[in-house]
Amino acid sequence: MIEFKEVIAGYGREHVLKGISCSFRGKSLVLGPNGSGKTTILKTIVGLVKIISGTVRINEKSVEEIMSTSGLVATNLEDVYKLLSLDSFSLVKLYADLMDFDPEDAFNITEGLGVTREYLKKRKLHELSAGQRKIVCNAMAIASKSEHVLLDEPFEQLDPARKTKLLSIINDINANIVLNTHETWIINGLENWSVYFMFEGRIYGPITSEDLKNASIVVGKHEEAILTIETSRGPISLIKEGEGRSLTDLISLDKVYEALLS
């Protein structure tokens, strides 16, 4: 389990996480618009962002205690993988050696998503397209067989066919997963996931993925809301079905602010 207790974290004087408390166990989805703090949650777990106050614990140990523990946490965050100037093929093999997993498992994933071994031998990570970099980093995290797998916007820059295939791969991972995205279509492809919502540095939930598959979003507070989210432009409510706009039809949670402004 990964547990946040009253965590304030950020960059310099900027507080991105504003006192969040939540627990991630099993498979967890964090949904929110761009800039809401989703990526900062994952960076805080792996020690890339300073914790100003509060605690983050992984399996009841602090982040500082578990640093460099093999097989515990893996992530697709590009910051973790771009430290060395190697071709992408060699980079995968190096991290497989350091994290003690079979690199062939990672290469099978990249090839299944359209990026071959031969192509990776010709390009460093920064020389790949944004979508190709995402595929490679996803593959290393997924293939690692770590206890906790953190996936930051794993579908970004991928076409619909690759998104669907990647989601199938993710659903089959035998690990605790924390996945964040602004894309709401994913809800229909999840079974028994816990879903949190992230807005403006604050976290709401969890709600089961099943409760969200037919949910609608309405502006303002609603007496039958399964969740109410406070934003700087006013509250929004999620209701199981009926009035409002279907959550999955929004495509992106960035559209929420358009609804609040209209």
N, C-alpha and C positions, 0 to 999 in steps of 0.2 A: 504494500500500500504506500502511496505517496500522499502525505498530509501537509496542508498549509494551515497555519494558525495565525490569524491577524497579520498577514504579511504585507509590509510596505517595502517595495523594491523599485529600483529605477536606475537612471543614468545621471550621475552628478546630482544636481539639485532637482531633477525632474522625477517626480514620483509617478511611475506608470501603474504599478499595482497599489491599490489604495485600501489596504487593510483586508485582504481577502482571506477567507477561511473555506476550505473544501477538502474532500478526500477522494483520491482517484484509486479505484480498485477494479479489477476486471477490465472491461472495455469502456472507455470514457471519451465522449466527444465534447469539445469546447467550440461552440458556435458564436461568432460575433463579427461585426463589420471590421474592415481594415482599420488599423490604428487603435483597436480597443484594448490591447494588452495581451492578446493570445500568445504571441511569440515570446513575450517577456516571461510568461509563466514557464515555458519550456526552458528558456535560457537560465532562469532562476534555479530550476531543478539541477541543471548540469554545471552550475557555478559560473556562468558567463555574465550574470548580472548581480550586482551587489544587493544583499538583503539589508535594508536599513533598520527594520525592526520586525519582530515576529519570528516564526520558525518554519522551516521546511524539513520534513523528515521522510526518509525512504526506509521502509521496513524498520521503523522506530529508531533510525540513526540519522544524525544531522547530515546535511549535504557535505560538510567538511570531512566527516568521518568516513564517507564512502568514496571519496575521490579516487579514481583510477582502479576501482574494484572491477575486475574482469567479469563479464557475464551478468552484471547487475542492471546497467542502464545503457541503452543505445539510442541514438537520435539521427534524424536526417538533416539537422541544422548544418548548413554549409560551413559555418564558422569552424566547426570541429574538424573538417576535412581539408581545408585549404592551407594548412600550415606548411606543407612540403611541396616543393616544385618537382613533381613527378608526373609522368603520363598517367592517365586515369586508370589504365589497366594495372599498372604497378601500384598505384595508390590503393586500389581495392585489395590487392594481394597483401600489401603491407598492413592495412587495417585488419584484414582477416587473420593475419599472424598475431597482431597485438591483442585482438579481441577473441582469439581462439575459435574461429569458425571456418568452415570450408568456403573458399572464395568461389568455387563453382556454383554454390547456391546463389550467390550474388549475381554472377554472370548469367545464370539461367533466367533470373528476373529481368536483368537489363535487356537480354536478347528477346525475351518474351514481349517486352515493351518497345522493341525496335531499335535498340542500340547494341551493336555487335562488339565482340571482343576485339576484333581487328580495328574497328573504328576507335575504340578506347585507347589502343596502343599508339594512336597518332595524335591524340589530343590531351593536353593537361585539363584539369577540371575547369579552370577559368576560360578555356578555349571552347568548351562545349556551349551549346545554346542553353537558354534558361530551362527549357523543358528537359533536355538531356541531363543537365546537372541535377535536376530534381530526381530524375529516374535513378541515376547512379547513387545519390545519397539515400534515397528511399531503399534501394536494394541492399546497401550496406547495413542499414539499421534493421531491416526485416530479416536478412540472412544471419544476423549476429546471434540469434536465438537467446537474446538477453531476457532477463526476467521482466524488465520494464522497457517498452519501446515508445519513444516520443516522436511523433510525426507532425511537423510544422507545414501546413498547407501542402500536403503531399500531391494534390491534383493540379496544382498551379501550372499553367503553361502546357497542359496535356490536352489532346483532343478527346472527344467524347468516348471513342472506342477504348483508348488507353485508360481513361478514368474508370470505366466500368471494369476493365480487366484488373486494374490495380486494386479497386475496392474488393474484388473477389479474393485477391491475394491477402489483403489486410484482414478480411474476415476469417481467414484460415490460420492466422498467426496464433500460436499457443503462447500467449504472453499477456501481461497487463499492458494495455495500450492507452496512451493519451494522445488524441488526434485533434488538432485544431484546424478550422477552416471557416471561410465566410460563405461557402457554397451550401445551400440548403437542400439540393437534390439528393445529397448523400443519405438523408434521413430514411428514404424509402428502401435503401439497400442495407439497413442495419437491423439486427435482431438482438434484443436484450442488451442494448448499450445504455449507459447512463449519459444523459445530455445536460451540459451546463451552457448557460449563455453568458457572454462577456460583453459588457458595454462600459466604455469610459473608465476602465481600470477596476471595475467591480464585477463580481461573479454572482450568478443567480442559478438556483437549481439544487440538486438534479431533478430531471424528469426522465421517465423511460422513453426510449425511442418509439415504442409502440404508441404511447400517448400523443406523440407529436405527428404521427403519419397522416392524421386527418385534421390536425390543428390549424386554426386560423389566427391571424394576428390583427388586432384592432388598436386604434389610437385611443389613449386614455385608460382609465381604470374600469374594470368590468367586474360585476359581482360574481360571475361564474368563471373567473380567470383561474387557470391552473398555475399561472405564473404572471406576476406583474414586474416589469422592468422600469426602473427610473432612469431617465436620460436628461441631459441639460435642456432638451427641447420639449420635455414633457414625458409622461408615462406611456407605456405601451403594454397591452395585455395579450396573453396567449389563452385562447379558449379551445376546447376540444373539437368543436366543429360549429358550423353555422355561419353567422354574419362575419364580415371582415374578409381579408384576403388569405388564401391558403398559404401556409408558411413555405411549403415546397415550391409553390409557384413564384415565389419572390426571386428565385435563382441565387441571389446574393443578399446577405443581410445589410449590405450598404444601401439597399433600397428602402430600408426602414426609415432612414432620415428623410428621404423623398416624401414618404407618406406623412411624416410629422410636419413637414413644411407645407404640404398641399392643403 
